[in-house]
Protein backbone atom coordinates (compact mmCIF):
# COMPACT_ATOMS: atom_id res chain seq x y z
CA UNK A 1 0.00 0.00 0.00
CA UNK A 2 2.86 2.36 0.86
CA UNK A 3 4.67 1.70 -2.44
CA UNK A 4 1.48 2.30 -4.38
CA UNK A 5 1.06 5.69 -2.74
CA UNK A 6 4.67 6.64 -3.58
CA UNK A 7 4.32 5.58 -7.23
CA UNK A 8 1.06 7.51 -7.53
CA UNK A 9 2.72 10.64 -6.14
CA UNK A 10 5.68 10.33 -8.53
CA UNK A 11 3.33 9.92 -11.48
CA UNK A 12 1.42 13.02 -10.48
CA UNK A 13 4.66 15.06 -10.23
CA UNK A 14 5.90 13.87 -13.66
CA UNK A 15 2.58 14.67 -15.29
CA UNK A 16 2.58 18.14 -13.78
CA UNK A 17 6.18 18.77 -14.95
CA UNK A 18 5.33 17.64 -18.46
CA UNK A 19 2.33 19.96 -18.58
CA UNK A 20 4.44 22.92 -17.44
CA UNK A 21 7.11 22.17 -20.08
CA UNK A 22 4.55 21.96 -22.86
CA UNK A 23 3.06 25.25 -21.72
CA UNK A 24 6.43 26.99 -21.83
CA UNK A 25 7.19 25.67 -25.35
CA UNK A 26 3.77 26.79 -26.58
CA UNK A 27 4.23 30.26 -25.08
CA UNK A 28 7.66 30.64 -26.67
CA UNK A 29 6.32 29.65 -30.09
CA UNK A 30 3.49 32.13 -29.77
CA UNK A 31 6.03 34.86 -29.00
CA UNK A 32 8.30 34.17 -32.01
CA UNK A 33 8.92 37.32 -34.11
CA UNK A 34 7.08 37.68 -37.41
CA UNK A 35 8.92 37.40 -40.69
CA UNK A 36 8.67 41.18 -41.28
CA UNK A 37 11.08 43.20 -39.13
CA UNK A 38 9.53 46.06 -37.23
CA UNK A 39 11.47 49.33 -36.88
CA UNK A 40 11.85 50.48 -33.31
CA UNK A 41 9.42 53.44 -33.03
CA UNK A 42 12.15 55.42 -31.27
CA UNK A 43 14.25 55.40 -34.46
CA UNK A 44 13.40 58.35 -36.73
CA UNK A 45 14.92 58.71 -40.18
CA UNK A 46 15.40 62.35 -41.12
CA UNK A 47 16.23 63.40 -44.65
CA UNK A 48 18.53 66.39 -44.25
CA UNK A 49 18.98 68.85 -47.14
CA UNK A 50 22.56 69.01 -48.37
CA UNK A 51 23.96 72.14 -46.73
CA UNK A 52 24.82 75.06 -48.97
CA UNK A 53 28.26 76.61 -48.79
CA UNK A 54 28.90 80.01 -47.23
CA UNK A 55 29.46 82.70 -49.86
CA UNK A 56 33.00 83.55 -50.81
CA UNK A 57 34.29 87.02 -50.05
CA UNK A 58 34.61 87.67 -53.78
CA UNK A 59 32.69 90.15 -55.91
CA UNK A 60 31.57 88.28 -59.06
CA UNK A 61 31.98 89.93 -62.43
CA UNK A 62 28.75 90.45 -64.35
CA UNK A 63 28.22 89.20 -67.89
CA UNK A 64 30.46 90.56 -70.59
CA UNK A 65 33.62 90.63 -68.48
CA UNK A 66 35.72 87.51 -67.76
CA UNK A 67 36.30 86.68 -64.12
CA UNK A 68 39.86 87.62 -63.12
CA UNK A 69 41.92 85.04 -61.24
CA UNK A 70 43.77 86.11 -58.12
CA UNK A 71 47.52 86.25 -58.58
CA UNK A 72 48.12 83.74 -55.77
CA UNK A 73 45.37 81.36 -56.88
CA UNK A 74 46.45 78.41 -59.03
CA UNK A 75 44.37 78.02 -62.17
CA UNK A 76 43.18 74.55 -63.10
CA UNK A 77 43.73 73.76 -66.76
CA UNK A 78 41.05 71.49 -68.27
CA UNK A 79 42.48 68.23 -69.52
CA UNK A 80 42.01 67.32 -73.19
CA UNK A 81 39.23 64.87 -73.94
CA UNK A 82 40.68 61.39 -74.21
CA UNK A 83 39.53 58.84 -76.75
CA UNK A 84 36.24 57.30 -75.71
CA UNK A 85 35.16 60.18 -73.48
CA UNK A 86 32.60 61.20 -76.06
CA UNK A 87 30.43 58.39 -74.70
CA UNK A 88 30.71 59.62 -71.11
CA UNK A 89 27.11 60.45 -70.08
CA UNK A 90 28.19 63.24 -67.74
CA UNK A 91 30.72 64.88 -70.05
CA UNK A 92 28.20 66.59 -72.34
CA UNK A 93 26.13 67.79 -69.36
CA UNK A 94 28.94 69.78 -67.74
CA UNK A 95 28.46 72.69 -70.16
CA UNK A 96 24.87 73.11 -68.96
CA UNK A 97 25.64 73.18 -65.23
CA UNK A 98 26.10 76.47 -63.35
CA UNK A 99 27.09 77.68 -59.91
CA UNK A 100 24.28 79.43 -58.03
CA UNK A 101 25.44 82.12 -55.61
CA UNK A 102 23.30 83.94 -53.04
CA UNK A 103 24.16 86.33 -50.18
CA UNK A 104 24.03 83.36 -47.79
CA UNK A 105 25.35 80.40 -49.72
CA UNK A 106 26.25 78.56 -52.91
CA UNK A 107 24.75 75.62 -54.75
CA UNK A 108 24.33 74.17 -58.23
CA UNK A 109 21.83 74.65 -61.04
CA UNK A 110 21.35 73.49 -64.62
CA UNK A 111 19.70 74.63 -67.83
CA UNK A 112 16.13 73.38 -68.08
CA UNK A 113 14.46 75.30 -70.93
CA UNK A 114 15.01 78.28 -73.22
CA UNK A 115 12.47 80.67 -74.76
CA UNK A 116 14.15 83.06 -77.12
CA UNK A 117 16.47 85.24 -75.03
CA UNK A 118 15.13 83.78 -71.77
CA UNK A 119 16.93 80.86 -70.14
CA UNK A 120 15.21 78.87 -67.37
CA UNK A 121 17.36 77.01 -64.88
CA UNK A 122 16.63 74.59 -62.06
CA UNK A 123 18.13 74.52 -58.57
CA UNK A 124 17.05 73.55 -55.06
CA UNK A 125 14.66 75.78 -53.13
CA UNK A 126 16.89 75.60 -50.04
CA UNK A 127 19.74 77.07 -52.11
CA UNK A 128 17.90 80.28 -53.04
CA UNK A 129 15.97 80.43 -49.73
CA UNK A 130 13.91 83.65 -49.64
CA UNK A 131 16.07 85.57 -52.12
CA UNK A 132 14.30 86.96 -55.18
CA UNK A 133 17.52 87.59 -57.11
CA UNK A 134 20.64 85.42 -57.28
CA UNK A 135 23.81 85.22 -59.35
CA UNK A 136 24.55 82.48 -61.86
CA UNK A 137 28.19 81.71 -62.64
CA UNK A 138 28.22 80.22 -66.13
CA UNK A 139 30.73 77.59 -67.33
CA UNK A 140 32.88 80.36 -68.84
CA UNK A 141 33.23 82.03 -65.43
CA UNK A 142 30.96 84.98 -66.23
CA UNK A 143 28.27 85.97 -63.70
CA UNK A 144 24.68 86.63 -64.72
CA UNK A 145 21.83 87.99 -62.60
CA UNK A 146 18.82 85.69 -62.31
CA UNK A 147 15.29 86.12 -61.01
CA UNK A 148 13.64 83.43 -58.91
CA UNK A 149 10.54 82.50 -60.91
CA UNK A 150 9.10 80.14 -58.32
CA UNK A 151 10.11 78.02 -55.37
CA UNK A 152 8.43 74.97 -53.92
CA UNK A 153 9.79 74.30 -50.42
CA UNK A 154 7.91 70.99 -50.14
CA UNK A 155 9.48 69.42 -53.22
CA UNK A 156 12.58 71.62 -52.66
CA UNK A 157 12.71 72.89 -56.24
CA UNK A 158 13.22 76.44 -57.55
CA UNK A 159 13.15 77.81 -61.09
CA UNK A 160 15.40 80.70 -62.12
CA UNK A 161 15.18 83.01 -65.12
CA UNK A 162 18.12 84.67 -66.88
CA UNK A 163 17.24 87.34 -69.46
CA UNK A 164 20.60 88.85 -70.43
CA UNK A 165 21.26 86.54 -73.35
CA UNK A 166 23.02 83.68 -71.56
CA UNK A 167 22.81 80.68 -73.88
CA UNK A 168 23.16 77.18 -72.46
CA UNK A 169 21.85 73.93 -73.87
CA UNK A 170 18.96 72.56 -71.76
CA UNK A 171 19.66 69.05 -70.55
CA UNK A 172 17.68 66.20 -72.03
CA UNK A 173 14.95 64.82 -69.78
CA UNK A 174 14.81 61.16 -68.87
CA UNK A 175 12.19 58.93 -67.23
CA UNK A 176 13.06 57.89 -63.69
CA UNK A 177 10.25 55.34 -63.75
CA UNK A 178 12.22 53.27 -66.25
CA UNK A 179 15.15 52.90 -63.86
CA UNK A 180 15.70 49.71 -61.89
CA UNK A 181 17.92 49.23 -58.81
CA UNK A 182 21.52 48.88 -59.90
CA UNK A 183 21.24 51.19 -62.92
CA UNK A 184 24.10 53.75 -63.08
CA UNK A 185 23.52 57.34 -61.94
CA UNK A 186 25.76 60.40 -62.20
CA UNK A 187 25.66 63.47 -59.94
CA UNK A 188 27.08 66.70 -61.39
CA UNK A 189 27.60 69.77 -59.24
CA UNK A 190 29.89 72.27 -57.60
CA UNK A 191 30.88 70.31 -54.51
CA UNK A 192 32.62 72.84 -52.22
CA UNK A 193 31.54 75.61 -54.58
CA UNK A 194 34.49 77.45 -56.08
CA UNK A 195 36.92 76.06 -53.53
CA UNK A 196 37.66 73.36 -56.13
CA UNK A 197 38.84 75.00 -59.32
CA UNK A 198 37.71 74.01 -62.78
CA UNK A 199 34.72 72.04 -63.96
CA UNK A 200 31.91 70.74 -61.73
CA UNK A 201 32.55 67.56 -59.79
CA UNK A 202 31.09 64.33 -61.19
CA UNK A 203 30.37 61.37 -58.93
CA UNK A 204 29.02 58.01 -59.99
CA UNK A 205 26.85 55.44 -58.27
CA UNK A 206 23.75 53.35 -58.80
CA UNK A 207 20.07 53.60 -58.12
CA UNK A 208 19.77 52.07 -54.67
CA UNK A 209 16.01 52.33 -54.39
CA UNK A 210 12.95 54.57 -54.48
CA UNK A 211 11.63 56.37 -51.44
CA UNK A 212 8.61 58.54 -50.68
CA UNK A 213 9.06 61.05 -47.85
CA UNK A 214 6.31 63.51 -47.02
CA UNK A 215 4.50 62.62 -50.22
CA UNK A 216 7.54 63.48 -52.39
CA UNK A 217 9.19 60.80 -54.52
CA UNK A 218 12.97 60.46 -54.31
CA UNK A 219 15.66 58.38 -55.96
CA UNK A 220 18.12 56.94 -53.46
CA UNK A 221 21.70 56.59 -54.66
CA UNK A 222 25.17 55.91 -53.32
CA UNK A 223 26.66 58.50 -55.69
CA UNK A 224 28.32 61.04 -53.40
CA UNK A 225 26.58 64.35 -52.70
CA UNK A 226 28.47 67.02 -50.78
CA UNK A 227 27.84 70.64 -49.72
CA UNK A 228 27.49 72.64 -52.93
CA UNK A 229 25.85 69.77 -54.88
CA UNK A 230 22.33 70.91 -53.95
CA UNK A 231 20.26 71.63 -57.06
CA UNK A 232 22.58 69.79 -59.44
CA UNK A 233 21.35 67.28 -62.02
CA UNK A 234 21.31 63.54 -61.45
CA UNK A 235 21.74 61.78 -64.80
CA UNK A 236 20.96 58.30 -66.06
CA UNK A 237 23.30 56.17 -68.17
CA UNK A 238 22.28 58.13 -71.28
CA UNK A 239 23.09 61.52 -69.76
CA UNK A 240 19.44 62.51 -69.29
CA UNK A 241 18.13 64.27 -66.18
CA UNK A 242 16.24 61.85 -63.94
CA UNK A 243 16.49 63.80 -60.69
CA UNK A 244 17.77 66.82 -58.77
CA UNK A 245 20.30 66.42 -55.94
CA UNK A 246 18.54 67.46 -52.76
CA UNK A 247 19.31 65.63 -49.54
CA UNK A 248 21.19 62.97 -47.61
CA UNK A 249 20.88 60.98 -44.41
CA UNK A 250 24.12 61.52 -42.51
CA UNK A 251 23.30 59.74 -39.25
CA UNK A 252 20.56 57.87 -37.40
CA UNK A 253 20.52 58.34 -33.61
CA UNK A 254 24.19 59.30 -33.67
CA UNK A 255 25.27 56.41 -35.93
CA UNK A 256 27.05 57.68 -39.08
CA UNK A 257 25.47 56.64 -42.39
CA UNK A 258 27.11 56.44 -45.83
CA UNK A 259 25.71 56.25 -49.33
CA UNK A 260 22.19 57.42 -48.41
CA UNK A 261 21.79 60.30 -50.85
CA UNK A 262 18.53 61.46 -52.40
CA UNK A 263 17.34 63.21 -55.55
CA UNK A 264 13.87 64.49 -56.25
CA UNK A 265 12.62 62.68 -59.36
CA UNK A 266 12.39 64.48 -62.67
CA UNK A 267 8.65 63.79 -62.63
CA UNK A 268 8.31 65.81 -59.41
CA UNK A 269 10.37 68.57 -61.03
CA UNK A 270 8.17 68.59 -64.13
CA UNK A 271 5.06 68.77 -61.97
CA UNK A 272 6.43 71.90 -60.25
CA UNK A 273 7.65 73.48 -63.51
CA UNK A 274 4.29 72.99 -65.22
CA UNK A 275 2.21 74.28 -62.31
C-alpha positions in Angstrom: 0.0 0.0 0.0 2.9 2.4 0.9 4.7 1.7 -2.4 1.5 2.3 -4.4 1.1 5.7 -2.7 4.7 6.6 -3.6 4.3 5.6 -7.2 1.1 7.5 -7.5 2.7 10.6 -6.1 5.7 10.3 -8.5 3.3 9.9 -11.5 1.4 13.0 -10.5 4.7 15.1 -10.2 5.9 13.9 -13.7 2.6 14.7 -15.3 2.6 18.1 -13.8 6.2 18.8 -14.9 5.3 17.6 -18.5 2.3 20.0 -18.6 4.4 22.9 -17.4 7.1 22.2 -20.1 4.6 22.0 -22.9 3.1 25.2 -21.7 6.4 27.0 -21.8 7.2 25.7 -25.4 3.8 26.8 -26.6 4.2 30.3 -25.1 7.7 30.6 -26.7 6.3 29.6 -30.1 3.5 32.1 -29.8 6.0 34.9 -29.0 8.3 34.2 -32.0 8.9 37.3 -34.1 7.1 37.7 -37.4 8.9 37.4 -40.7 8.7 41.2 -41.3 11.1 43.2 -39.1 9.5 46.1 -37.2 11.5 49.3 -36.9 11.8 50.5 -33.3 9.4 53.4 -33.0 12.1 55.4 -31.3 14.3 55.4 -34.5 13.4 58.3 -36.7 14.9 58.7 -40.2 15.4 62.3 -41.1 16.2 63.4 -44.7 18.5 66.4 -44.3 19.0 68.9 -47.1 22.6 69.0 -48.4 24.0 72.1 -46.7 24.8 75.1 -49.0 28.3 76.6 -48.8 28.9 80.0 -47.2 29.5 82.7 -49.9 33.0 83.6 -50.8 34.3 87.0 -50.0 34.6 87.7 -53.8 32.7 90.2 -55.9 31.6 88.3 -59.1 32.0 89.9 -62.4 28.7 90.4 -64.3 28.2 89.2 -67.9 30.5 90.6 -70.6 33.6 90.6 -68.5 35.7 87.5 -67.8 36.3 86.7 -64.1 39.9 87.6 -63.1 41.9 85.0 -61.2 43.8 86.1 -58.1 47.5 86.3 -58.6 48.1 83.7 -55.8 45.4 81.4 -56.9 46.5 78.4 -59.0 44.4 78.0 -62.2 43.2 74.6 -63.1 43.7 73.8 -66.8 41.1 71.5 -68.3 42.5 68.2 -69.5 42.0 67.3 -73.2 39.2 64.9 -73.9 40.7 61.4 -74.2 39.5 58.8 -76.7 36.2 57.3 -75.7 35.2 60.2 -73.5 32.6 61.2 -76.1 30.4 58.4 -74.7 30.7 59.6 -71.1 27.1 60.4 -70.1 28.2 63.2 -67.7 30.7 64.9 -70.0 28.2 66.6 -72.3 26.1 67.8 -69.4 28.9 69.8 -67.7 28.5 72.7 -70.2 24.9 73.1 -69.0 25.6 73.2 -65.2 26.1 76.5 -63.4 27.1 77.7 -59.9 24.3 79.4 -58.0 25.4 82.1 -55.6 23.3 83.9 -53.0 24.2 86.3 -50.2 24.0 83.4 -47.8 25.4 80.4 -49.7 26.3 78.6 -52.9 24.7 75.6 -54.7 24.3 74.2 -58.2 21.8 74.7 -61.0 21.3 73.5 -64.6 19.7 74.6 -67.8 16.1 73.4 -68.1 14.5 75.3 -70.9 15.0 78.3 -73.2 12.5 80.7 -74.8 14.2 83.1 -77.1 16.5 85.2 -75.0 15.1 83.8 -71.8 16.9 80.9 -70.1 15.2 78.9 -67.4 17.4 77.0 -64.9 16.6 74.6 -62.1 18.1 74.5 -58.6 17.0 73.5 -55.1 14.7 75.8 -53.1 16.9 75.6 -50.0 19.7 77.1 -52.1 17.9 80.3 -53.0 16.0 80.4 -49.7 13.9 83.7 -49.6 16.1 85.6 -52.1 14.3 87.0 -55.2 17.5 87.6 -57.1 20.6 85.4 -57.3 23.8 85.2 -59.4 24.5 82.5 -61.9 28.2 81.7 -62.6 28.2 80.2 -66.1 30.7 77.6 -67.3 32.9 80.4 -68.8 33.2 82.0 -65.4 31.0 85.0 -66.2 28.3 86.0 -63.7 24.7 86.6 -64.7 21.8 88.0 -62.6 18.8 85.7 -62.3 15.3 86.1 -61.0 13.6 83.4 -58.9 10.5 82.5 -60.9 9.1 80.1 -58.3 10.1 78.0 -55.4 8.4 75.0 -53.9 9.8 74.3 -50.4 7.9 71.0 -50.1 9.5 69.4 -53.2 12.6 71.6 -52.7 12.7 72.9 -56.2 13.2 76.4 -57.5 13.2 77.8 -61.1 15.4 80.7 -62.1 15.2 83.0 -65.1 18.1 84.7 -66.9 17.2 87.3 -69.5 20.6 88.9 -70.4 21.3 86.5 -73.4 23.0 83.7 -71.6 22.8 80.7 -73.9 23.2 77.2 -72.5 21.8 73.9 -73.9 19.0 72.6 -71.8 19.7 69.0 -70.6 17.7 66.2 -72.0 15.0 64.8 -69.8 14.8 61.2 -68.9 12.2 58.9 -67.2 13.1 57.9 -63.7 10.2 55.3 -63.7 12.2 53.3 -66.2 15.2 52.9 -63.9 15.7 49.7 -61.9 17.9 49.2 -58.8 21.5 48.9 -59.9 21.2 51.2 -62.9 24.1 53.8 -63.1 23.5 57.3 -61.9 25.8 60.4 -62.2 25.7 63.5 -59.9 27.1 66.7 -61.4 27.6 69.8 -59.2 29.9 72.3 -57.6 30.9 70.3 -54.5 32.6 72.8 -52.2 31.5 75.6 -54.6 34.5 77.4 -56.1 36.9 76.1 -53.5 37.7 73.4 -56.1 38.8 75.0 -59.3 37.7 74.0 -62.8 34.7 72.0 -64.0 31.9 70.7 -61.7 32.5 67.6 -59.8 31.1 64.3 -61.2 30.4 61.4 -58.9 29.0 58.0 -60.0 26.8 55.4 -58.3 23.8 53.4 -58.8 20.1 53.6 -58.1 19.8 52.1 -54.7 16.0 52.3 -54.4 12.9 54.6 -54.5 11.6 56.4 -51.4 8.6 58.5 -50.7 9.1 61.0 -47.9 6.3 63.5 -47.0 4.5 62.6 -50.2 7.5 63.5 -52.4 9.2 60.8 -54.5 13.0 60.5 -54.3 15.7 58.4 -56.0 18.1 56.9 -53.5 21.7 56.6 -54.7 25.2 55.9 -53.3 26.7 58.5 -55.7 28.3 61.0 -53.4 26.6 64.4 -52.7 28.5 67.0 -50.8 27.8 70.6 -49.7 27.5 72.6 -52.9 25.8 69.8 -54.9 22.3 70.9 -54.0 20.3 71.6 -57.1 22.6 69.8 -59.4 21.3 67.3 -62.0 21.3 63.5 -61.5 21.7 61.8 -64.8 21.0 58.3 -66.1 23.3 56.2 -68.2 22.3 58.1 -71.3 23.1 61.5 -69.8 19.4 62.5 -69.3 18.1 64.3 -66.2 16.2 61.9 -63.9 16.5 63.8 -60.7 17.8 66.8 -58.8 20.3 66.4 -55.9 18.5 67.5 -52.8 19.3 65.6 -49.5 21.2 63.0 -47.6 20.9 61.0 -44.4 24.1 61.5 -42.5 23.3 59.7 -39.2 20.6 57.9 -37.4 20.5 58.3 -33.6 24.2 59.3 -33.7 25.3 56.4 -35.9 27.0 57.7 -39.1 25.5 56.6 -42.4 27.1 56.4 -45.8 25.7 56.3 -49.3 22.2 57.4 -48.4 21.8 60.3 -50.9 18.5 61.5 -52.4 17.3 63.2 -55.5 13.9 64.5 -56.3 12.6 62.7 -59.4 12.4 64.5 -62.7 8.6 63.8 -62.6 8.3 65.8 -59.4 10.4 68.6 -61.0 8.2 68.6 -64.1 5.1 68.8 -62.0 6.4 71.9 -60.3 7.7 73.5 -63.5 4.3 73.0 -65.2 2.2 74.3 -62.3 
